[in-house]
């Protein structure tokens, strides 16, 4: 499924979004159910800034929501353990969903 355009960016592809605007757009896409577009945006952010904790967190949540629990768990690396406490708790609480 092709990435949908963001409503506040008429005529502008998500590929041309600035890094500064990428996280809020990715979160909005995620919240509105455009999971593949959100995943692509989170991955773009992390390619440019691998330690962006919010992008790591939300991408992990997205993987969990898509049933990709191993991928979500793999994102919880020791050097960023503090950033993943909430994600770890979320996955533990919702494993059965």
C-alpha positions in Angstrom: 0.0 0.0 0.0 1.5 3.4 -1.0 2.3 5.9 1.8 -0.6 8.3 2.2 0.0 12.0 2.1 -0.2 13.9 5.3 -3.2 16.2 5.4 -1.2 19.3 6.5 1.3 18.8 3.7 -0.9 19.1 0.5 0.9 18.0 -2.6 4.0 17.1 -0.6 5.2 13.5 -0.3 6.2 12.2 3.1 9.7 11.6 1.6 10.3 15.3 1.5 9.4 16.0 5.1 12.1 17.7 7.2 13.6 15.7 10.1 12.3 18.3 12.5 8.7 17.6 11.3 9.1 13.9 10.8 8.4 12.7 14.4 5.1 14.6 14.9 3.9 13.4 11.5 4.9 9.8 12.2 3.0 9.9 15.5 -0.1 11.3 13.8 0.1 8.6 11.1 0.5 6.0 13.8 -2.5 7.4 15.8 -4.7 7.5 12.7 -4.0 3.9 11.7 -1.6 4.5 8.8 0.9 2.0 10.3 3.0 1.3 7.2 3.5 5.0 6.6 4.3 5.6 10.3 6.8 2.7 10.2 8.6 4.1 7.2 8.7 7.6 8.9 10.1 6.2 12.2 12.7 4.2 10.3 13.7 7.3 8.3 14.2 9.2 11.5 16.2 6.4 13.0 18.4 6.1 9.9 19.4 9.7 10.4 19.4 9.8 14.2 19.7 6.3 15.6 19.4 7.3 19.2 16.1 9.3 18.8 14.4 7.7 21.8 10.8 8.6 20.9 11.1 7.2 17.4 12.6 4.0 18.8 9.8 3.8 21.4 6.9 4.4 19.0 8.4 2.0 16.4 8.6 -0.6 19.1 5.0 0.0 20.0 4.0 -0.2 16.3 5.8 -3.5 15.9 4.0 -4.8 19.0 0.6 -3.6 17.7 1.3 -5.4 14.4 2.1 -8.7 16.3 5.8 -8.4 15.6 6.8 -9.0 19.2 10.3 -10.2 18.5 11.0 -7.1 16.4 9.6 -4.9 19.3 11.7 -6.7 21.9 14.9 -6.5 19.7 14.7 -2.7 19.8 15.2 -2.7 23.6 19.0 -2.6 23.6 21.0 -2.1 26.9 22.5 1.3 25.9 19.0 2.7 25.7 17.5 0.8 28.5 16.1 3.9 30.2 14.2 4.9 27.1 12.5 1.5 26.9 11.1 1.1 30.3 7.6 2.2 29.2 7.8 0.1 26.0 8.8 -2.9 28.0 5.9 -2.4 30.4 3.5 -1.9 27.6 4.5 -5.1 25.9 4.3 -7.1 29.1 0.8 -5.8 29.8 -0.5 -6.4 26.3 1.1 -9.7 25.4 -2.2 -11.5 25.4 -3.9 -9.1 23.0 
